[in-house]
């Protein structure tokens, strides 16, 4: 915990230096003089501190949760889908790359409580109450089931985005996912919910490749968005923003 706080302080120092350079037009030599440190120290801070968008997931450590479901093989047992397991793995890689400590937990079908601290919840409203409860707090987006299909719906006008996989006329190897960032009790809860499990993996792919862009637009504010991704088996071939981000 203390190491995570120290890393966050390093991130804040770097962010402040870059803001002074970018927004106030100060040279790094001028910034060093104003802070009473050497230009070499400024260079060190800029090169070693973590990226600004790290704070999208909080200060850390971050607990990553994926759901398990009771399914029958030789007997009924809890199983984690391959897509969800890979989503957890890829999220761990992403967070580790930003110097965030991680731990893992499983989301039981009856779970209603979010673990303490900064958390990622990979869970749709059908998998466990925790997914439905978090989504109910989003004023911009939600998920609804209609005629056997799940949709991500904009609350303002009722417009919907469905999974191309479920298109009855021309199904495609693509899925959509809901992504939200909550600030609750001074901690961050990132909620990811694909219409199918592969959608959550697609959302993780998008965060891995576009987090800096998202952070530049929304900063550390609560928000939600829709991500669309194409896939080949368990491999995500491309991901893009389908709607949002909407700041709450």
N, C-alpha and C positions, 0 to 999 in steps of 0.2 A: 504494500500500500504506500509506504513512504517513498519508495523508488518511483512509483507511478506519479506521485505528486511532484517529485523533483523533475521528472521528465516533462510534466505539464508546465512547470515554471520555465523550463528551457524553451518549450514551444511558444509560450507567451513572450519571452524575450525576443525570439526570432520574429514573431509576428509584429511586435512593436517596432523593431528595426526596419522591417520591410514596409510597414505603413508609413514611417517617417520618410523613407526613401521614395516611395511611390506617390503618396498623397501630398507630402509637404515639399517634395523636390530637394531634400537634403542629400548631399553626397555621404558616402560611408565614412569619409574622413571627418566630415562635420558631425555626424552622429557620434562617432568615437569621442570627439572632443567634448560634445555636450554631455556624454555619459561619464567622461573622465577615465576612459579605457583606451587601449591601443586599437589601431585599425586591424592589426592581426587578430585581436580578440573578437572584433566584429566578424571577421572572416570565419573564425572558428565557430562562433555561435551559428552563423548562417549555414555552415556546412555540416554541422553535427546535430543540431536540434531537429526534432521531428517536424513533419509537415503540418501546416495550419489546420488542414481538414481533419486531422486526427480527432479533434474535439467533437466531430459529428457523433462519435460513439461514446463520448464522455471522457473522463479522466482515467478510468481503469482502476483495477482490473475489470474486465468485461466477461460476464457469464453468457455463454452461447447455448441456447436450448433448441432442440429439435424434437418433434413429436414421435411417439411410438403408438402403434395401433395393435389391438388384439386381432390376429388373423390365424386361420387354421391351416396348419401344414400336416404333420403327423399328429399334432395336438394343438389346442389353442394356446398361443403364446404371444407375448409382446414382441413386435418386430419394428425396426426402423427401416423405412424405405431407402433404397439406394440413393435416390435423388436427395432426400433429406440428409442422409449421412454425408454425402459429398458437399452439400451446402454448408454444413457445419465445418467440414474440413477446409473449404475455401475461405470461409469467414475467418477461421483461425489464422490462415496464412495472411490474409489481408490485415488483420489487426496486429499480428506479430511484426509485419513489415513497417508498421507505424509505431513500434515500441510500446504497444499496449499489451499488458499481461492478460491472459485468457484462462478460463476454466469452462467445463462443459457440464450440462445437466440435461435430463430428459423431461419432456412434457407429457405427463400422463393424460389419458383421455378425460379425467375428472379434474384436472388442475385448474384452479381459479386464481392462485396467488403468484405474483411475480417475485422471483428471488431478490434479495437485497442487493444494493449497489447498481452499477451500470450493467445493463442486460440487453441481449438480443433475443427476441422471441420469434422463432420461425414456426408459425402456426396459424392456420386458417380458422375461421369461426366454426367450421364443422368438426375440426379435430379435437378441440378442447374449449371450455368456457373462457379460458384466458385470452384466446384469440378473438372471441366475440366481444368480450368486455373491453379490451383495448380499442377495437375498431369502433365501438359505440361512442368513444370519446372524441372521435375525429369528426369535426364539423364539415369537412369537405368531401370525403370519400367513404364508401362502405361497400359491403358485399351482400348480394341478394341471390337467392335461388329462385328460379322461375322456369317452369316447364322442364324440370330435370337438368337444367344447366345453371352454373354459377356465373355471376357477372360482377364486375367492379362498377359501381354506380356513383355518379356525381350527385350529391345531395341537393344541390341548388336547382338543377333542371331535370334530374332523373335520367340523363343520358348514360349509356352503358357501354362497357368494353368487355367483350367475351373472349374466350380462348379460341384461337384458330383451330386448335386440335378438335374442338367440339362442333365445328361447323358441319351441319348435317349434309350439306351439298358438296363442299369441297374442303375436307379436313386437311390441315397443313401441319408440318412439324414445327409448331410455334406455340408459345403460351404467354400469358400475361400475369403480372404479379403486382400486388399492393405493397408499398413501402412507406413507412411512417416513422417519424422521429418525435417521441414524446419527451417532455420535461415534467417529471412527477416527483415531488418531494426532493427537489434539488439533485436529481439524478437523471440519467438518460436511459430511455427504453426505446430501442429500435425494433420495430415490428415489421416482419416480412411474411407475406402470405401469397403464395402462388395459387392460381386456380387449380393447378395440378402441382405436384412436387417439383417438377422440372422448372416451373415458373419461378420458384424461390431460388433455384440455382441460377436462372437467368438474371434475376434481380441482383444476386451476389456478383455476377459477372459485370453488370452495369456499374455497381458501386466500386468495384475494383478498378475499372477503366475510366470512370467519369466522376469519381467522388470530388475531385478538386473543382470541377465545373459546378456541381450541385452546391458545394460549400460557398463558392463565390456568389451564387445567386441567393441562397437562403441564410447563410451564416449558421449560427447556432440556435436558430429559432425552431419551434415545433412546426412540422410540415408533413405533407404526404404527397405521393406521386404514384403513377402507374408506369411500369416497365414492360416492354414487349421483347421477347427473345426467341430466336430460332435455335434449333438443336438437331444434333445427329447422335442418337443414342443418349449417352450421358454427357456428351460434349456440347457446350454452348458455342454456336458458330457466330452469333452476332446478338447484340442487345442495343436497345434504344429507348429513349423516353417516349411514352405513349400519351401521357397527360400529366400536367403539373410542371414543376412542384407548386403546391398550394401551401402558403404560409398561414398558420392559424393565428 
